[in-house]
Amino acid sequence: MKYFYLLLIVISLISCSEEPKSEYNPKAIELNNKALNLSLNCKYDSALLLYDKAIEIDERYYVPHSNKVTIYLHQKEYDKALYESEIVIKKKPDLAEAWFFSGLLNEQQGNSKKAMTYYRKSIAIYTARINNPEKKKYINANKLNRALAKKFVNDRSYMKDFEELRDYENYSMLIDQFKDKSKAEIIKELTK
């Protein structure tokens, strides 16, 4: 579970760093950041209130919804986590991480067909990022995430992707966490 939170933090940092800061209301960003601090201190009810206020201030701002997913997972409220994850996709349809994670939640809820569609969509977005020369800064993170999504659609090329990344610092541990585990084990670990 601790690796899941590390992965979420990395994903959030990458996705947020690609956003122009002026795109969202600064007050909404401030409230989201305060809520995140509350959440890290296990003050979930207070955090949820601030996330909702941030969303009220700027309805386009998707990050509070992502953060609410984390709280709902911790509270084992999977329906709410899936609902918020779906909102992230509506607000930020090019966020591959949201598509993948919504796929996990759909699969966890027994909707494998929809999950496969979501995984494939995430793979397409990751591939577009990897092939975009302007997005080279995060190419290894995108390759790792794409490899994991490939594993979930039974595309065996994920093994080659994992091996290419093994030599890069900070990736071996994450690869070892996912490479030999079954899909069911990973879903259980990421959604518990």
Number of C-alpha atoms within 10 A of each C-alpha: 11 9 13 17 12 12 15 17 13 13 18 16 11 15 15 13 10 11 10 8 11 7 9 16 16 14 13 23 20 13 21 26 19 15 27 22 14 17 19 11 10 13 14 20 13 13 26 22 14 22 26 19 18 26 21 12 17 16 14 15 20 21 22 25 24 21 24 24 25 19 22 19 18 15 13 13 12 19 15 16 26 22 15 22 25 23 17 25 19 14 15 16 15 17 17 28 24 23 27 26 25 27 30 29 25 21 18 19 13 11 13 15 11 14 24 20 14 24 27 20 20 27 24 15 20 25 16 13 19 20 12 11 10 9 13 13 11 14 17 16 18 24 21 21 23 27 25 25 28 20 19 23 17 12 12 12 11 22 16 11 19 23 13 13 18 17 10 10 8 10 16 15 11 16 19 12 13 16 18 11 11 12 17 13 11 19 18 13 13 20 19 14
